[in-house]
Structures are given as C-alpha cells and as structure tokens.
Amino acid sequence: MMEGERRVLTFYQADVFTTLPFGGNPVAVIPDAQDLTDQELQQIAREMNLSETVFVFPPTEKAAAAKIRIFTPTQEIPFAGHPVIGAFYILGALKRFTLHEPVTRLLHECNIGLFPVELHVRKGEIHRVVMSQPHPEFIGTIDAIEDLYEIAKALGLSKSFITGARFPIQVVSTGLPVIIVPVRSLTAVKSIVPDTIVIKDLCERHGANGIMVFTTITVEELSTVHTRMFASPIGVIEDPATGSASGALGAYLVHHGVVEVRPITEIIAEQGYEMDRPSRIHIEVESDDDAIQNVKVGGQVVMIIEGRLTF
C-alpha cells in the first residue's frame, strides 16, 4: 500500500440471542482480517465500542472452517460466546462455507483450541447457531464473610438477598471464568447498581472476568433463569447477553441441582431486560452418572448493519 493510501474493510454487525433488531447483544464481525496488525485489531474494536468485535482469519488448523480472534474495547480475550455465534451466522449468510440441512457442523479455531459449531438450517436460511464450550471447571466457592459483604457492595444489594438464595457463590468456567452469584428475587436483580471498581477488585482476587447474577424468578414464563452480567475487568460494564458465562451458569445449575437434571438438561436464560435489549439464550448441559459431559449454548441472530471501515 502506497503512503497516504487509505484502506477499506467491509464489516457486519449482528444482534445475537434475539429474533428482533435492537435486541440481544450486538457484535461486529470483520470477515477478512488477515492483513491487520494487532494494534489495528484493538483500534478497530475500540472504534466499534461494542462488548466484542470478532476478526476472522484463515485457519491454521486444517479441520477448522475459520480462525477467530475476539477483542473488547480494551483487550483481546481468548474465548466468548455471542461473538462466535454471531460470526458464524454472518459467515454462513455470506456463503463462506456450504450450508447443509438440517444441521451444518463445523469447527472453529480460537486462542484456546478447536470447538464445534452447529448451524441449524431451514430452507437455506440459518435458524439458530449453537456452540460447544470447554468442559466446565468449578474453581472454588466464595463464602468468607468479608467476601460476601464485598459482593453485596459490588452489586449495591443487602447481603441477605445473596445469602437467602440458598445456593453457593462460585467461580465457574467454560472457557472464561466468572463469579456466579445467586440472588433471592427478581426485584433485587433488577435493582442492582454495579460498582465497577469493587467488581474489578473482586474478580482480580478470584481469577474471574466478571460477575454473573441469576435468579430463578423470571420475566417470561418459559424462561428458567433471569440473569445480569457485569464484566468491568474486560471493559464491559454490563453485557446484554453473554454466551460464555451462560454456559458456566448452565453447568452451575446442573451441578448444584438448581434445575431438574436430565441426561440433557435444557435451560433458557433471559438477559438484557434492564438494558432494553431482551435476550434469549438456550443452554444444553449433557450429563451422565452425575458428571457433566458437554455444555452447549445457542440462539438466534439478526444481521443489522453492513458497512465499510476506511482508515
């Protein structure tokens, strides 16, 4: 490229975990990122100013359909949920690979390995995208009195709303460690006002990237849990729909018997209501002999923007 010549990149933006524009969680996708430097990747993510921006590269693993890198406005992260789902919806819509009905099965390459992605196809259109997540890790419970007060302070709640929920506070990971916090009531969850500084300190001490709060009292009759996700350690004050944390939550709900456990336990998490971006996240937890074998997270996607970056 000659000095002074400007570059043009096509990008797309999709709303993930929704069937309606302006719902769910927006993600920006750059389908052809192979000529960008790491500095440019971060600059573009900061310019997009969404919770995540996805950059698509040719795979280095022969079995993968694509390699993706995921950036928040402040840093690269190794794994996430809604960016994978949004990226593969867009790649499928762009015919970057052949769609087979009823399910197109692919592998995606990310910074922590290769993972399956399923595109559910009807009459040539992608109806739902489902991703498999890494095997869950239950890293440790948080039960010290001083930590409980800090968590309550981080959320702007009375400690009784947390201790009264009867389930433990625990760090769980299906690719990205999060602190799972049960809360006693929907009213309490809706009233949360996050303290980003306290959340960052708590997450740093417990090796987590954010706090996912849940209650089993829901807005929608068909939902299993109502959730909110606060991830200020990675530059996201609140996320309207979080695939990676929802996978960890699904594993937690099965592990602690919060939901009725079956060989394949199906969970619907509602999120984003407090941000006016209602989201519906489908979680499947496969278990056998009381051990979790597989966690999948999926949802629907709406493409909402096609544009050009000029820099």
HUJOPE-V407405 format. One record per residue. RES is the residue in one small letter. PHI is phi in whole degrees, -180 to 180 (NA if undefined). Layout:
RES|PHI / RES|PHI
This chain:
m|NA / m|-74 / e|-58 / g|89 / e|-77 / r|-93 / r|-102 / v|-127 / l|-126 / t|-82 / f|-135 / y|-133 / q|-130 / a|-130 / d|-99 / v|-110 / f|72 / t|-158 / t|-106 / l|-120 / p|-57 / f|75 / g|-105 / g|61 / n|-118 / p|-72 / v|-139 / a|-97 / v|-128 / i|-106 / p|-72 / d|-131 / a|-105 / q|-64 / d|-100 / l|-91 / t|-83 / d|-59 / q|-62 / e|-66 / l|-59 / q|-69 / q|-63 / i|-67 / a|-62 / r|-67 / e|-66 / m|-64 / n|58 / l|-102 / s|-60 / e|-146 / t|-124 / v|-109 / f|-116 / v|-105 / f|-124 / p|-61 / p|-70 / t|-94 / e|-97 / k|-59 / a|-76 / a|-84 / a|-79 / a|-164 / k|-107 / i|-124 / r|-124 / i|-122 / f|-126 / t|-87 / p|-62 / t|-117 / q|-166 / e|-83 / i|-121 / p|-76 / f|-161 / a|-164 / g|-100 / h|-64 / p|-64 / v|-65 / i|-64 / g|-65 / a|-64 / f|-76 / y|-63 / i|-67 / l|-61 / g|-66 / a|-64 / l|-84 / k|62 / r|-74 / f|-148 / t|-79 / l|-92 / h|-117 / e|-93 / p|-84 / v|-135 / t|-100 / r|-106 / l|-135 / l|-118 / h|-115 / e|-105 / c|-135 / n|-71 / i|-118 / g|136 / l|-108 / f|-140 / p|-72 / v|-132 / e|-117 / l|-109 / h|-86 / v|-119 / r|-130 / k|51 / g|81 / e|-110 / i|-79 / h|-92 / r|-155 / v|-118 / v|-127 / m|-118 / s|-87 / q|-115 / p|-57 / h|-59 / p|-65 / e|-118 / f|-101 / i|-82 / g|165 / t|-89 / i|-117 / d|-135 / a|-66 / i|-56 / e|-65 / d|-70 / l|-62 / y|-65 / e|-66 / i|-66 / a|-60 / k|-64 / a|-60 / l|-101 / g|70 / l|-119 / s|-71 / k|-58 / s|-65 / f|-69 / i|-93 / t|-66 / g|-77 / a|-81 / r|74 / f|-118 / p|-75 / i|-88 / q|-148 / v|-87 / v|-132 / s|-134 / t|-123 / g|123 / l|-142 / p|-66 / v|-136 / i|-88 / i|-92 / v|-123 / p|-77 / v|-128 / r|-69 / s|-140 / l|-66 / t|-59 / a|-66 / v|-61 / k|-65 / s|-86 / i|-60 / v|-124 / p|-71 / d|-102 / t|-63 / i|-69 / v|-67 / i|-62 / k|-62 / d|-66 / l|-60 / c|-65 / e|-63 / r|-69 / h|-109 / g|67 / a|-119 / n|-105 / g|177 / i|-120 / m|-106 / v|-103 / f|-141 / t|-138 / t|-85 / i|-92 / t|-121 / v|-78 / e|-93 / e|-61 / l|-86 / s|-78 / t|-94 / v|-141 / h|-111 / t|-131 / r|-139 / m|-128 / f|-120 / a|-132 / s|-60 / p|-61 / i|-112 / g|89 / v|-123 / i|-64 / e|-144 / d|-109 / p|-79 / a|-163 / t|-126 / g|-69 / s|-65 / a|-69 / s|-68 / g|-64 / a|-62 / l|-64 / g|-58 / a|-63 / y|-61 / l|-62 / v|-74 / h|-59 / h|-99 / g|66 / v|-69 / v|-115 / e|-70 / v|-93 / r|-124 / p|-53 / i|-125 / t|-91 / e|-101 / i|-130 / i|-116 / a|-104 / e|-102 / q|-150 / g|86 / y|-63 / e|-72 / m|-107 / d|59 / r|-134 / p|-56 / s|-133 / r|-130 / i|-114 / h|-94 / i|-123 / e|-122 / v|-120 / e|-94 / s|-136 / d|-150 / d|53 / d|66 / a|-115 / i|-78 / q|-100 / n|-158 / v|-128 / k|-124 / v|-133 / g|-149 / g|179 / q|-97 / v|-139 / v|-125 / m|-78 / i|-126 / i|-140 / e|-126 / g|-152 / r|-128 / l|-97 / t|-123 / f|-151
